[in-house]
Amino acid sequence: MKSMYAKYSGKCRVCGGRIYKGDAILWSRGEGARHLSCDPEVDCDFEAQEARRERNRMDSEYAAGVADAQRYLDEKKIYGEALADEFALQDEFNRYWKLGEDY
């Protein structure tokens, strides 16, 4: 069996649970994929995988926040604080209307 990250979403051949793209899996030709934590006699550790997905989501949100802060600081240097604040407010307004209720 080969240890790898899932390139596609799928189903674990041992427990039948969901495998998400990016999950660590064991795979072999002809047998398919299974969770790393799936031993044929042991249940999967779904909570650990869900925690990993949550960390990845938080990391991407953090990176987006850092980019927003850096853009604000750059605009503040170029245009001054008043215009940079106005640009930030416009970005926030546009993001709200783009995302709607998910904001």
C-alpha positions as a Markdown table, in Angstrom:
| # | Residue | x | y | z |
|---|---|---|---|---|
| 1 | Met | 0.0 | 0.0 | 0.0 |
| 2 | Lys | 1.2 | 3.5 | -0.8 |
| 3 | Ser | 0.8 | 6.4 | 1.7 |
| 4 | Met | -0.3 | 9.6 | 0.0 |
| 5 | Tyr | -2.8 | 12.5 | 0.1 |
| 6 | Ala | -6.1 | 11.9 | -1.6 |
| 7 | Lys | -6.3 | 13.7 | -5.0 |
| 8 | Tyr | -10.0 | 13.2 | -5.1 |
| 9 | Ser | -12.9 | 12.8 | -2.7 |
| 10 | Gly | -14.1 | 9.2 | -2.3 |
| 11 | Lys | -15.1 | 6.4 | 0.1 |
| 12 | Cys | -12.9 | 4.4 | 2.5 |
| 13 | Arg | -12.9 | 0.7 | 1.5 |
| 14 | Val | -12.6 | -0.4 | 5.2 |
| 15 | Cys | -15.1 | 1.7 | 7.1 |
| 16 | Gly | -17.2 | 3.2 | 4.2 |
| 17 | Gly | -16.6 | 6.7 | 5.6 |
| 18 | Arg | -15.9 | 9.7 | 3.4 |
| 19 | Ile | -12.4 | 10.5 | 2.2 |
| 20 | Tyr | -11.9 | 14.2 | 1.4 |
| 21 | Lys | -9.5 | 15.6 | -1.1 |
| 22 | Gly | -6.2 | 16.2 | 0.7 |
| 23 | Asp | -6.8 | 13.6 | 3.4 |
| 24 | Ala | -3.9 | 11.3 | 4.2 |
| 25 | Ile | -4.7 | 7.8 | 2.9 |
| 26 | Leu | -3.3 | 4.4 | 2.0 |
| 27 | Trp | -3.9 | 3.4 | -1.6 |
| 28 | Ser | -3.1 | 0.4 | -3.7 |
| 29 | Arg | -4.1 | -0.5 | -7.3 |
| 30 | Gly | -7.0 | -2.9 | -7.3 |
| 31 | Glu | -7.9 | -2.4 | -3.6 |
| 32 | Gly | -8.6 | 1.3 | -3.5 |
| 33 | Ala | -8.1 | 3.8 | -0.7 |
| 34 | Arg | -8.6 | 3.7 | 3.0 |
| 35 | His | -7.9 | 6.2 | 5.8 |
| 36 | Leu | -4.5 | 6.0 | 7.4 |
| 37 | Ser | -6.2 | 5.5 | 10.8 |
| 38 | Cys | -8.4 | 2.6 | 9.4 |
| 39 | Asp | -7.1 | -0.7 | 10.4 |
| 40 | Pro | -9.5 | -3.5 | 9.2 |
| 41 | Glu | -10.3 | -4.2 | 12.8 |
| 42 | Val | -10.4 | -0.6 | 14.1 |
| 43 | Asp | -12.8 | 2.3 | 13.4 |
| 44 | Cys | -11.6 | 5.5 | 11.7 |
| 45 | Asp | -10.6 | 8.6 | 13.6 |
| 46 | Phe | -13.0 | 11.0 | 12.0 |
| 47 | Glu | -12.6 | 13.6 | 14.7 |
| 48 | Ala | -8.8 | 13.9 | 14.0 |
| 49 | Gln | -9.5 | 14.3 | 10.3 |
| 50 | Glu | -12.2 | 16.9 | 10.9 |
| 51 | Ala | -9.8 | 18.8 | 13.2 |
| 52 | Arg | -7.2 | 18.8 | 10.4 |
| 53 | Arg | -9.7 | 20.2 | 7.9 |
| 54 | Glu | -10.7 | 22.9 | 10.4 |
| 55 | Arg | -7.0 | 23.9 | 10.9 |
| 56 | Asn | -6.5 | 24.1 | 7.1 |
| 57 | Arg | -9.6 | 26.3 | 6.8 |
| 58 | Met | -8.4 | 28.6 | 9.6 |
| 59 | Asp | -4.9 | 28.8 | 8.0 |
| 60 | Ser | -6.4 | 30.0 | 4.8 |
| 61 | Glu | -8.6 | 32.6 | 6.6 |
| 62 | Tyr | -5.5 | 33.7 | 8.5 |
| 63 | Ala | -3.5 | 34.1 | 5.3 |
| 64 | Ala | -6.4 | 36.1 | 3.7 |
| 65 | Gly | -6.4 | 38.4 | 6.8 |
| 66 | Val | -2.7 | 38.9 | 6.6 |
| 67 | Ala | -3.0 | 39.9 | 2.9 |
| 68 | Asp | -5.8 | 42.3 | 3.8 |
| 69 | Ala | -3.7 | 43.9 | 6.5 |
| 70 | Gln | -0.7 | 44.2 | 4.2 |
| 71 | Arg | -2.8 | 45.8 | 1.5 |
| 72 | Tyr | -4.2 | 48.3 | 4.1 |
| 73 | Leu | -0.6 | 49.2 | 5.2 |
| 74 | Asp | 0.5 | 49.7 | 1.6 |
| 75 | Glu | -2.4 | 51.9 | 0.8 |
| 76 | Lys | -1.9 | 53.9 | 4.0 |
| 77 | Lys | 1.7 | 54.7 | 2.9 |
| 78 | Ile | 0.6 | 55.7 | -0.6 |
| 79 | Tyr | -2.7 | 57.5 | 0.1 |
| 80 | Gly | -2.7 | 58.4 | 3.8 |
| 81 | Glu | -4.8 | 57.0 | 6.6 |
| 82 | Ala | -8.1 | 58.6 | 5.7 |
| 83 | Leu | -8.2 | 57.1 | 2.1 |
| 84 | Ala | -6.8 | 53.8 | 3.3 |
| 85 | Asp | -9.7 | 53.5 | 5.8 |
| 86 | Glu | -12.2 | 54.4 | 3.1 |
| 87 | Phe | -10.7 | 51.7 | 0.8 |
| 88 | Ala | -10.9 | 49.1 | 3.6 |
| 89 | Leu | -14.5 | 50.0 | 4.3 |
| 90 | Gln | -15.4 | 49.6 | 0.6 |
| 91 | Asp | -13.6 | 46.2 | 0.5 |
| 92 | Glu | -15.6 | 45.1 | 3.5 |
| 93 | Phe | -18.9 | 46.3 | 2.0 |
| 94 | Asn | -18.1 | 44.5 | -1.3 |
| 95 | Arg | -17.2 | 41.3 | 0.5 |
| 96 | Tyr | -20.5 | 41.5 | 2.5 |
| 97 | Trp | -22.6 | 41.8 | -0.6 |
| 98 | Lys | -20.6 | 39.2 | -2.5 |
| 99 | Leu | -21.0 | 36.6 | 0.2 |
| 100 | Gly | -24.5 | 37.5 | 1.4 |
| 101 | Glu | -25.7 | 35.6 | 4.4 |
| 102 | Asp | -22.5 | 33.5 | 4.6 |
| 103 | Tyr | -20.6 | 36.6 | 5.8 |
